[in-house]
Amino acid sequence: MELTILSTSDIHGYVFPTNYVKQGSLLPFGLARVATIMKEERQKANGPVITIDDGDFLEGSPLAYYVAQVQPVHNPQWLMDAYNQIGYDCGVLGNHEFNYGKHYLKLAINESDRHFVNANVLNADGQAALGQPFRIINRNGLKVAILGLTTQTVAQWERQDNIEGLHFQSAVETARYFVPFLHQLADVVVVAYHGGFERDLNTGKPTEKNPGENEAYQLLKDIKGIDALITGHQHRHIAAKVFGTPVTQPGFRGDAIGKITLQIEKKDDRFVVEDSQAELVYTKEAPLNKAIMESTASLDREVDSWLEQPLGKIDGSLTVTDPFQARITESAYIEFIQRVQMATMGVDISATALFNNEGAGFENPITMRNIMTNYVYPDGLAVVQVTGKELKEALERSARYFVLDNDGEIAVNPSFVFPKHRQYNYDMYEGVNYEIRVSEPVGNRIQNLTYHDQPVKDDEPLKIVLNYYRAGGGGHYDMFSEDKIIAENKTSMSQIIADYLREHPLIKADVNHNFKVIK
């Protein structure tokens, strides 16, 4: 018998093949392409097929934001109706599933046809809080157990009222208990883990600095009996065997599907995995699924109309033409975002990032499309009370973004690109003046740091506004933490920007160049 396991991960609400930057764009990803490939793979499979989504399906695109926050009913039914057309057997929760709160997540679970499996997301009684720990599927007499796991660092990043009463255990420790148990109940054990690899798959050298965020390498190294492992979270393209176990990670936005094929033979009245193969099936050439496109056409039109709303005009330019240069030399766009954050929270130091290389700043006039494609996360704002020493530590952490290449030129530190793109972990600051000298050793790069034209003292109390993820220490900013938050605004930053523009419909594009990045 041949068992085929098809998986997606990190769709992030991208039903249509667009990143929404340009109206009408057709790009090589999206659930509508996934549906076509899934159907084709089912038809050509030589035996039973199991389909799994590995999480981060509920948040991430302007469409997902519109469904959750803008449409009057705030119900995920439209979004889940699209996913239901794939026909997933099982689903895992990703870390971003919690961004809109437990009530919205439970509505999504109720609207979904898939069976959710999450063994390490527990309630106060130590039981699986959202779905079941595992599911056993019987296909042609073959019993396949699917164990669901979620990265435990949700507890570190997520707003506490969104995860109140939930406890997140280590994926490794959870699997250590369940895998041997499941082998008593099933012939094949598949682990679907919304997490990735903390070590290089070839050398075994560590690639992660956040303990517990990604545990897949240790999972396979320490626990015997996993017949197939589906991973996600890092948005990587992986199809390999690790410690002899087939592994996939199918990118993000539906640009690929993971495919694991297990050759099963019956020995001594029991099915045994004799061989396996892991591969990725890319969706870029796939035609758009007609049923999904037709059933979501009205939603697509609503989102597009909302994105085209003009909100303000610009005196000057807030566009970003070169993301790398915009991180070295302050842009008027970043200056504007800092100004909005400081005005909203009433402090005079602010930090923000250019989150990815797709956002191009704001066109003239500014529309919701500009806002949503530049600020894709639903985070609100928080004010942290820190010392001058902690501010400098945060700046030094940001300064790691840069290195000098072989020609002595400023370049991006590879650790911010591999194994996952993390441009969002380089922050720029407003309200203080500073220099980043890239040639200096890490930890000693911040020079001439001043606040109100005076050198910043180590014990000086300072208030900084930044997004909630960073305020809680996200991105390895250990100098920040929840206990240092003294004020917060739970409104999403995209809405905060829109509200600011309604009050200030004409924006002057200024930039004061308060920081410098020099060799």
Stockholm file with secondary structure:
# STOCKHOLM 1.0

chainA/1-519         MELTILSTSDIHGYVFPTNYVKQGSLLPFGLARVATIMKEERQKANGPVITIDDGDFLEGSPLAYYVAQVQPVHNPQWLMDAYNQIGYDCGVLGNHEFNYGKHYLKLAINESDRHFVNANVLNADGQAALGQPFRIINRNGLKVAILGLTTQTVAQWERQDNIEGLHFQSAVETARYFVPFLHQLADVVVVAYHGGFERDLNTGKPTEKNPGENEAYQLLKDIKGIDALITGHQHRHIAAKVFGTPVTQPGFRGDAIGKITLQIEKKDDRFVVEDSQAELVYTKEAPLNKAIMESTASLDREVDSWLEQPLGKIDGSLTVTDPFQARITESAYIEFIQRVQMATMGVDISATALFNNEGAGFENPITMRNIMTNYVYPDGLAVVQVTGKELKEALERSARYFVLDNDGEIAVNPSFVFPKHRQYNYDMYEGVNYEIRVSEPVGNRIQNLTYHDQPVKDDEPLKIVLNYYRAGGGGHYDMFSEDKIIAENKTSMSQIIADYLREHPLIKADVNHNFKVIK
#=GR chainA/1-519 SS CEEEEEEECCCTTCCSSCCSSSTTCCCSCCHHHHHHHHHHHHHHCSSCEEEEECSCCSSSSHHHHIIIIISTTCCTHHHHHHHHTTCCSEECCCGGGGTTCHHHHHHHHHHCCSEEBCSSEECTTSSBSSSBSEEEEEETTEEEEEEEEECTTHHHHSCGGGSTTCEECCHHHHHHHHHHHHHHHCSEEEEEEECCCSBCTTTCCBCCCSTTTCCHHHHHHHCTTCCEEECCSSCCEEEEEETTEEEEEECSTTSEEEEEEEEEEEETTEEEEEEEEEEEEECTTCCCCHHHHHHTHHHHHHHHHHHTCEEEEEESCEECSCHHHHHHSCCHHHHHHHHHHHHHHTCSCEEECCCCSSCCEECSSEEHHHHHHHCCCCCCEEEEEEEHHHHHHHHHHHHTTEEECTTSCEEECGGGTSSSCCGGGCCEEESSEEEEETTSCTTSCEEEEEETTEECCTTCEEEEEEEHHHHTTTTTCTTCCGGGEEEEECSCHHHHHHHHHHHCCEEECCCCCCEEEEC
#=GC SS_cons         CEEEEEEECCCTTCCSSCCSSSTTCCCSCCHHHHHHHHHHHHHHCSSCEEEEECSCCSSSSHHHHIIIIISTTCCTHHHHHHHHTTCCSEECCCGGGGTTCHHHHHHHHHHCCSEEBCSSEECTTSSBSSSBSEEEEEETTEEEEEEEEECTTHHHHSCGGGSTTCEECCHHHHHHHHHHHHHHHCSEEEEEEECCCSBCTTTCCBCCCSTTTCCHHHHHHHCTTCCEEECCSSCCEEEEEETTEEEEEECSTTSEEEEEEEEEEEETTEEEEEEEEEEEEECTTCCCCHHHHHHTHHHHHHHHHHHTCEEEEEESCEECSCHHHHHHSCCHHHHHHHHHHHHHHTCSCEEECCCCSSCCEECSSEEHHHHHHHCCCCCCEEEEEEEHHHHHHHHHHHHTTEEECTTSCEEECGGGTSSSCCGGGCCEEESSEEEEETTSCTTSCEEEEEETTEECCTTCEEEEEEEHHHHTTTTTCTTCCGGGEEEEECSCHHHHHHHHHHHCCEEECCCCCCEEEEC
//
